């Protein structure tokens, strides 16, 4: 798989709303409230291998943009 396509998948998965991603919480803590105190939905110890693998899996057929076609 080309690196660009893999990065596209990761970016799409990271931009999902909670509870699937903490991206918006990071933005809130740094850019909006500027308190630099994010309240993450899970700790690093709570993250399972299956969760990480799901970030790299093909995008769902219902994804609005679909897979990146090169």
C-alpha positions in Angstrom: 0.0 0.0 0.0 1.4 3.4 -0.9 2.4 5.5 2.1 0.1 8.4 1.0 -3.0 6.1 1.0 -2.1 4.8 4.5 -1.6 8.4 5.8 -5.0 9.3 4.3 -6.6 6.4 6.2 -5.0 7.5 9.5 -6.0 11.1 9.0 -9.6 10.1 8.3 -9.7 7.9 11.4 -8.0 10.5 13.6 -10.6 13.2 12.6 -13.6 11.1 13.8 -15.7 12.5 16.6 -15.6 11.1 20.1 -15.6 8.4 21.4 -13.7 7.2 18.3 -10.9 9.8 18.5 -9.7 12.4 20.9 -8.6 14.8 18.1 -11.2 17.4 19.0 -10.3 17.3 22.7 -6.7 18.0 21.8 -7.8 21.0 19.6 -10.0 22.2 22.4 -7.3 22.1 25.0 -4.6 23.8 22.9 -6.4 26.2 20.5 -9.9 27.0 22.0 -9.6 27.0 25.8 -5.8 27.2 25.8 -5.7 25.4 29.1 -3.4 22.7 27.8 -5.3 20.2 30.0 -6.9 17.7 27.6 -9.3 15.2 29.1 -8.5 12.1 27.1 -11.2 9.4 26.8 -8.7 6.6 27.6 -5.2 6.2 28.9 -2.4 4.6 26.9 -2.7 1.4 29.0 -6.4 1.2 27.9 -5.6 1.1 24.2 -5.7 -2.4 22.8 -4.0 -3.8 19.7 -7.4 -4.2 18.0 -8.0 -0.5 18.3 -4.7 0.4 16.7 -5.3 -2.1 13.9 -8.6 -0.6 13.2 -6.9 2.8 12.4 -5.0 1.0 9.5 -7.9 -1.0 8.2 -9.6 -0.1 4.9 -12.2 2.7 5.3 -15.8 1.6 5.6 -18.0 1.5 2.5 -20.2 4.1 4.0 -17.3 6.6 4.5 -18.2 9.9 2.8 -14.9 10.2 0.9 -14.0 6.5 0.6 -10.5 5.1 0.0 -7.9 7.3 -1.6 -7.5 6.3 -5.2 -4.0 6.9 -6.7 
